[in-house]
């Protein structure tokens, strides 16, 4: 038995928000592998039984709020006598990754995520695999709570769909071939955009003639001499 947990907040007001990316990824796995099944309420969570590849899997979405996610995970782990390192996979949102990107990790710190923090507390450690789903950096004009509880913007929907598909594909790969194979296959390198080169002011060629007529002409036409260029800086708040 493998336990696949998507993290999020219950309730219609939180649907399609950034903090519910884990829920959305589990929903996609349910569409692929548990279509037509009736969800059950167990372990303070909505659960579905599925077969992914050759593995029997329990898909889970906790019905407690995010900061109490560990209760559901802990109950299921103890009931099925699972080893978190081998039998647990958590799908979770990550503000450190751009929208459209995922990261498969064998283990790691909670990184300030309340759901992972509570799971770590209930399990007594962070030695379990997780797939982080990028939801974008917090803009400078927003606090983190407002950002993760906001819905994805219309122009992000294509990237969101791509990342959710990648998270589901990575889950299937991890179950079939192991976490190392999934990491190698899905952890693409982030390439930071190169800064645009700064434009330099045009240099004015010195006049070649020292005649009085040239000097007079220069004095009379100073308005035509090129001035300094003003650079506009495009600040990306994301």
C-alpha positions in Angstrom: 0.0 0.0 0.0 1.2 3.5 -0.9 -0.2 6.7 0.5 -0.4 9.7 -1.9 -1.4 12.9 -0.1 -2.3 16.2 -1.7 -2.2 19.2 0.6 -4.8 22.0 0.5 -7.6 23.7 2.4 -11.2 22.2 2.4 -14.1 24.4 1.2 -15.4 25.9 -2.0 -13.7 29.3 -1.2 -10.3 27.7 -1.5 -10.8 25.8 -4.7 -8.3 26.6 -7.5 -6.1 28.6 -5.1 -2.4 28.4 -5.1 -2.3 26.7 -1.7 -4.5 23.9 -3.1 -2.1 22.8 -5.9 -1.7 19.5 -4.0 -5.4 18.9 -4.0 -5.5 19.6 -7.8 -2.7 17.2 -8.5 -4.5 14.4 -6.6 -7.7 15.2 -8.4 -5.9 14.6 -11.7 -4.5 11.3 -10.4 -8.1 10.3 -9.4 -9.4 11.1 -12.9 -6.7 8.8 -14.3 -6.8 5.9 -11.9 -10.0 6.0 -9.9 -12.6 7.3 -12.3 -16.2 6.5 -11.3 -15.3 5.5 -7.7 -17.2 7.0 -4.8 -14.9 8.9 -2.4 -14.8 7.7 1.2 -14.4 9.7 4.4 -11.5 8.2 6.4 -8.7 9.5 8.6 -10.2 13.0 8.6 -9.8 13.0 4.9 -11.5 12.3 1.5 -9.9 9.1 0.2 -10.0 7.0 -2.9 -8.6 3.5 -3.5 -6.7 3.2 -6.8 -4.2 1.0 -8.6 -1.3 2.9 -10.2 0.9 0.6 -12.2 1.3 -2.4 -10.0 0.9 -0.5 -6.7 -2.2 -0.4 -4.6 -2.6 3.3 -3.6 -4.7 5.4 -1.3 -5.3 8.9 -2.6 -5.9 11.4 0.2 -7.1 15.0 0.6 -7.2 16.0 4.3 -10.4 17.7 5.4 -8.7 19.5 8.2 -7.1 22.9 7.4 -3.6 23.0 6.0 -1.9 23.5 9.4 -3.5 20.3 10.7 -2.6 18.0 7.7 -0.4 15.8 9.8 -3.4 14.3 11.7 -4.8 12.7 8.6 -1.4 11.5 7.4 -0.4 10.1 10.8 -3.7 8.2 11.2 -3.3 6.5 7.8 0.4 5.7 8.3 -0.4 4.0 11.7 -3.5 2.2 10.4 -1.7 0.6 7.4 1.6 0.3 9.3 3.4 2.1 6.5 7.0 3.3 6.4 6.9 7.1 5.4 10.3 6.8 3.7 9.1 4.1 1.4 5.3 4.3 1.3 4.3 8.0 1.6 4.3 10.7 -1.1 3.1 14.3 -0.5 2.1 16.7 -3.3 2.5 20.3 -2.1 2.5 23.9 -3.4 5.9 25.7 -3.4 6.3 29.5 -3.6 10.0 29.1 -4.4 9.2 27.6 -7.8 7.7 29.5 -10.8 4.3 28.4 -12.0 4.7 25.5 -14.5 7.6 23.9 -12.7 7.8 21.0 -10.2 10.5 19.4 -8.1 10.7 15.8 -6.9 12.4 15.5 -3.6 13.4 12.3 -1.6 13.1 14.3 1.6 13.7 17.8 2.9 12.7 20.6 5.2 9.2 22.1 5.4 10.6 25.4 4.2 8.0 27.3 6.2 5.0 25.4 4.7 2.4 24.8 7.5 1.2 21.6 6.0 4.6 20.0 5.8 5.5 21.3 9.2 2.5 19.5 10.8 3.3 16.3 8.9 6.9 16.4 10.1 5.6 17.0 13.7 3.3 14.0 13.6 5.7 11.7 11.9 8.7 12.8 14.0 10.8 13.7 10.9 10.9 14.8 7.3 12.3 11.6 5.7 9.6 11.1 3.1 9.3 11.9 -0.6 7.4 14.9 -1.8 6.6 16.6 -5.1 6.7 20.4 -5.0 4.4 22.3 -7.4 5.4 25.8 -8.3 2.9 28.5 -7.5 5.2 31.6 -8.1 7.1 33.9 -5.8 5.2 36.2 -3.5 4.9 39.7 -5.1 6.5 42.6 -3.1 3.1 44.2 -2.7 1.4 41.2 -1.1 2.0 39.1 2.0 2.5 35.4 1.7 -0.8 34.4 3.2 -2.8 36.5 0.7 -0.7 35.2 -2.2 -1.1 31.5 -1.5 -4.8 31.9 -0.9 -5.3 33.8 -4.2 -6.5 32.0 -7.3 -4.3 31.5 -10.3 -4.5 34.3 -12.9 -6.1 33.5 -16.3 -2.8 33.9 -18.1 -1.2 31.3 -15.7 -3.7 28.5 -16.5 -1.7 26.9 -19.2 1.4 26.7 -17.0 -0.7 25.4 -14.1 -2.1 22.6 -16.3 1.4 21.7 -17.4 2.7 21.5 -13.9 -0.2 19.4 -12.6 0.2 17.0 -15.5 4.0 16.8 -14.7 3.2 16.1 -11.0 0.8 13.3 -11.9 3.3 11.8 -14.4 6.1 12.1 -11.8 4.0 10.3 -9.2 3.4 7.4 -11.6 7.1 7.3 -12.5 8.1 7.3 -8.8 5.7 4.5 -8.0 6.9 2.4 -11.0 10.7 3.2 -11.1 11.6 4.9 -7.8 12.2 8.4 -6.5 15.7 8.7 -8.0 14.4 8.0 -11.5 11.6 10.4 -11.1 14.0 13.1 -9.9 16.2 12.6 -12.9 13.3 12.7 -15.3 11.3 15.6 -14.0 13.7 18.0 -12.1 14.5 20.3 -15.0 17.0 23.0 -14.4 15.7 26.5 -13.9 17.3 29.0 -16.2 17.3 32.6 -15.0 16.8 35.1 -17.7 19.9 37.1 -18.6 19.7 40.8 -17.9 19.4 43.0 -21.0 22.7 44.8 -21.7 22.6 48.5 -20.8 22.6 50.9 -23.7 25.4 53.3 -23.7 25.0 57.0 -24.7 26.0 57.7 -28.3 29.4 59.3 -28.7 29.6 62.6 -30.5 32.4 62.8 -33.0 34.6 65.9 -32.6 34.4 68.5 -35.3 37.4 68.2 -37.7 37.4 71.9 -38.8 38.8 74.7 -36.6 37.5 77.5 -38.9 35.5 80.4 -37.6 32.6 79.4 -39.7 32.5 75.9 -38.1 32.7 77.4 -34.6 29.9 79.7 -35.3 27.8 76.9 -36.8 28.4 74.8 -33.6 27.3 77.7 -31.4 24.1 78.3 -33.4 23.1 74.6 -33.5 23.6 73.4 -30.0 20.0 72.3 -29.8 20.7 69.5 -32.3 23.5 67.9 -30.2 22.3 64.6 -28.8 21.5 64.5 -25.1 22.0 61.7 -22.6 19.7 58.7 -23.0 17.2 57.9 -20.2 16.9 54.2 -19.4 13.6 52.8 -18.2 13.9 49.9 -15.8 11.2 47.2 -16.0 10.7 46.0 -12.5 9.2 42.5 -12.2 7.2 42.3 -8.9 6.8 38.6 -9.2 
